[in-house]
Amino acid sequence: MSIGYANGRFVNIHEPVIPIDERGHQFGDGIYEVIRVYNGKPFMLKEHLERLFNSAEAIKLKLDKTLEEYERLIKEAVEKSQLSDCDVYLQITRGISIRNHLFPDVPVSTTMTVRPSKKLDSQLRENGVSAIFHDDERWQNCYIKTLNLLPNILAKQSAHDQGCYEAILVRDGYITEGTSSNVFIVKNRTIYTTPLSKHILPGITRMAVKSIIESLELPLAEEKFTKDDVLASDEVFITSTTSEVLPVVAVDGKAIGTGKPGDVTKKLYAKFQQKIANL
């Protein structure tokens, strides 16, 4: 069953728990993580929590638990849910206080949900998805996983309105990432992805896929690339916690390569599934 957690107690998923003066509600003053659980085992939980702590440090948010305490809390929540395959959403904000731009001297506010995993339509994985290019209108510190996602939402909705799955963001002429994914392209068997910077999120699935690429001894280049590079590539795929490794077969209505999922993407997805099976 789906369950919720709010500041020290497990609650019904539909129980209202956010006060009016919640900093996340009023300012987006908080951080979050989404963790996929396979067969009762959280995938790369330590890496997710390390990123959570990095995000907290970047926004000067003092967490009230250690990494190990968050790990135990998440595992307890998964166990209480009795869900084998689920998504954990963990959100931490600067707390509950009368609205004021300055940091309040109050405890942080922690909420969490555990829900059944959102299963991707098998046809999307088999046939690939389409995307659009969209100006990257976000702020300068996209490496922080904050609650401030309005530009991402607007770009994602634009993609959806055009019948596409994702929007690939472009800043100063170069690809950064998707609205909720990292972007990879394949050209002449070499795999390219945007290098880490403050303009992209250090994706956990991106990290997993990089390790798979290295284990297969495939050429990998972390280099900037353009829209033209994307359109001239042999394959494009995106990675994220919920999409895993997903082929993109058209961008702005133009076919990528053969217009079908490529061999490199298929191989990486198969190895990713093996990684999950070995949890």
Secondary structure, DSSP 8 states (H G I E B T S, - for coil): --EEEETTEEEETTS----TTBHHHHH--EEEEEEEEETTEETTHHHHHHHHHHHHHHTT---SS-HHHHHHHHHHHHHHHT-SSEEEEEEEES-B-SS-SS--SS--EEEEEEEE-----HHHHHH-EEEEEEE--S-S-TTS-BS--HHHHHHHHHHHHTT-SEEEEEETTEEEEESSSEEEEEETTEEEE----TTS---HHHHHHHHHHHHTT--EEE----HHHHHT-SEEEEEETTTEEEEEEEETTEE-TTSS--HHHHHHHHHHHHHHHT-
